[in-house]
Amino acid sequence: MALHNSVAWKQSTKFDVTRWLGENLSTIPSHCYAPFGIGPRACIAEKHLFNLLTGILAVLLYHNDYEKTGPLPEPSQGTFGLANMPPKYSLKATPLSTRS
Protein backbone atom coordinates (compact mmCIF):
# COMPACT_ATOMS: atom_id res chain seq x y z
CA MET A 1 0.00 0.00 0.00
CA ALA A 2 1.14 3.51 -0.66
CA LEU A 3 1.93 5.79 2.26
CA HIS A 4 -0.84 8.14 1.17
CA ASN A 5 -3.58 5.50 1.16
CA SER A 6 -6.48 7.06 3.07
CA VAL A 7 -7.90 3.66 4.04
CA ALA A 8 -4.82 2.71 6.07
CA TRP A 9 -3.83 6.15 7.42
CA LYS A 10 -5.76 8.89 9.20
CA GLN A 11 -5.08 12.24 7.49
CA SER A 12 -2.97 10.46 4.90
CA THR A 13 -1.89 13.60 3.01
CA LYS A 14 -0.55 15.31 6.15
CA PHE A 15 3.07 14.80 7.21
CA ASP A 16 2.86 13.54 10.78
CA VAL A 17 5.93 11.79 12.20
CA THR A 18 4.06 11.05 15.44
CA ARG A 19 2.06 8.34 13.67
CA TRP A 20 5.18 6.14 13.99
CA LEU A 21 5.87 6.93 17.65
CA GLY A 22 4.75 5.65 21.04
CA GLU A 23 1.29 4.16 21.36
CA ASN A 24 0.50 4.98 17.70
CA LEU A 25 3.06 2.40 16.63
CA SER A 26 0.81 -0.49 17.62
CA THR A 27 -2.05 0.82 15.45
CA ILE A 28 -0.09 0.60 12.19
CA PRO A 29 -1.08 -2.43 10.11
CA SER A 30 2.08 -4.44 9.38
CA HIS A 31 1.54 -4.35 5.61
CA CYS A 32 1.22 -0.55 5.41
CA TYR A 33 4.81 0.60 5.91
CA ALA A 34 7.71 -1.02 4.11
CA PRO A 35 9.92 1.76 2.72
CA PHE A 36 12.17 -0.61 0.74
CA GLY A 37 9.51 -3.20 0.04
CA ILE A 38 9.53 -6.81 1.14
CA GLY A 39 9.89 -10.17 -0.48
CA PRO A 40 11.25 -10.91 -3.94
CA ARG A 41 10.37 -7.45 -5.27
CA ALA A 42 12.18 -5.54 -2.53
CA CYS A 43 14.50 -2.70 -3.46
CA ILE A 44 17.71 -4.18 -4.83
CA ALA A 45 19.65 -1.06 -3.85
CA GLU A 46 18.79 -1.18 -0.12
CA LYS A 47 22.07 -2.85 0.90
CA HIS A 48 24.02 -0.56 -1.40
CA LEU A 49 22.37 2.47 0.19
CA PHE A 50 23.22 1.36 3.72
CA ASN A 51 26.82 0.59 2.68
CA LEU A 52 27.08 4.03 1.08
CA LEU A 53 25.71 5.78 4.17
CA THR A 54 28.09 3.82 6.40
CA GLY A 55 30.99 4.88 4.18
CA ILE A 56 29.96 8.54 4.31
CA LEU A 57 29.71 8.37 8.11
CA ALA A 58 33.16 6.73 8.30
CA VAL A 59 34.72 9.48 6.17
CA LEU A 60 33.11 12.20 8.29
CA LEU A 61 34.31 10.56 11.50
CA TYR A 62 37.83 10.06 10.13
CA HIS A 63 38.36 13.59 8.84
CA ASN A 64 36.75 15.58 11.68
CA ASP A 65 37.05 15.94 15.41
CA TYR A 66 33.74 16.29 17.25
CA GLU A 67 33.05 17.95 20.57
CA LYS A 68 29.82 18.62 22.38
CA THR A 69 28.78 22.25 22.66
CA GLY A 70 26.19 21.80 25.38
CA PRO A 71 25.07 19.28 27.96
CA LEU A 72 24.26 15.78 26.80
CA PRO A 73 20.64 14.75 27.33
CA GLU A 74 19.64 11.91 29.63
CA PRO A 75 19.57 8.53 27.86
CA SER A 76 15.89 8.15 28.71
CA GLN A 77 14.95 11.35 26.84
CA GLY A 78 13.70 11.26 23.26
CA THR A 79 10.98 9.28 21.60
CA PHE A 80 11.70 5.91 20.08
CA GLY A 81 9.53 3.78 17.86
CA LEU A 82 9.47 3.00 14.15
CA ALA A 83 10.72 6.56 13.63
CA ASN A 84 13.31 7.55 16.23
CA MET A 85 13.40 11.13 17.44
CA PRO A 86 16.43 11.40 19.73
CA PRO A 87 16.68 14.32 22.14
CA LYS A 88 18.30 17.49 20.82
CA TYR A 89 21.98 18.14 21.48
CA SER A 90 24.76 19.96 19.64
CA LEU A 91 28.09 18.86 18.25
CA LYS A 92 30.84 21.01 16.75
CA ALA A 93 32.94 19.49 13.96
CA THR A 94 36.53 20.65 13.50
CA PRO A 95 38.45 19.43 10.44
CA LEU A 96 41.56 17.42 11.21
CA SER A 97 44.22 18.87 8.93
CA THR A 98 46.96 16.54 10.19
CA ARG A 99 45.48 13.43 8.56
CA SER A 100 45.95 12.78 4.88
N, C-alpha and C positions, 0 to 999 in steps of 0.2 A: 504494500500500500504506500502511496505517496504521503509525504509528511504534511501535505495540505488537505488531506482527505477529511472532510467535515463529519463523516460518520464516526471515525475513530478518535478525532480530537475536538475538544471544546474550543471555540474561537480559533479555528485552524489557520486563518490567515494572519493572526497576530503573533509576533515573536514574543515568546514567553518562556524563558529558560527555567522558570520555577516548575514547569510541568514535569521536569525530569528530576526534581529534588524532593527529599523528605518523604512525607506520606503520599504525595502524588505519584511517586515511583511505582507503588504497588497497583495503581489504577491503569497503568499503560498495558494494553494487550501485547503479548510477546511478539506478535507478528507485525506490529506497527512501526517499529524502529529498528532498522538494520542499515546503518549508513553505507556500508560496503557490500551489502547484500549477503546472502547465505546460500550454501549449497553449491552445486556445480556451476551456477551462473554468477558467483560472487566476483567482485572486482579483482582482476588479475594483478592490478598494480598496488594492492593494499600492502603487501610485504615490502615492495620497492619503496613506497611512500614512507613507511616506518623506518626502513634502513636509511633513507635520505634524511629524514628528520633527526635521527640519531647521529648521523654524520655531521649535520649542521650544528647540533648541540655540542658535539665533541670539539669541533673547530672553535666555537665560541668560548668554550671552557679552557681550551689550550692557549688561546691567544689573548685572553683577558684575565685580569685579577678582579675579583668581586669582593665588595665589602658592604655590610649593611649600613644604611643611613638612618635608621630609626630602630626602635625596639622590635624584637621578634614577637609575633603573636603567640598565644598559648596554643599548644597542639590540638586542643579540643575545639578551637574556634574554626569557623568556616562551615560550609554546607557541603556534604558529600552525598552523592547518589549516582545516577547514570551520567549526569553532568556535574563535575566537581567545581565548586567555587571556593577556592582557598581564601583564607583571610588576607587582607591587604597588608603588604609590607614593601619596603623599598630597598633596592640594591643599586650600587654605583659600580659601573664597569670601567676599569682603567686598562688601556692597552699595555701589554707587556712587550716592550721594544727590544728586550734582550734575547728573546727567542727568535729563531729563524723560521 
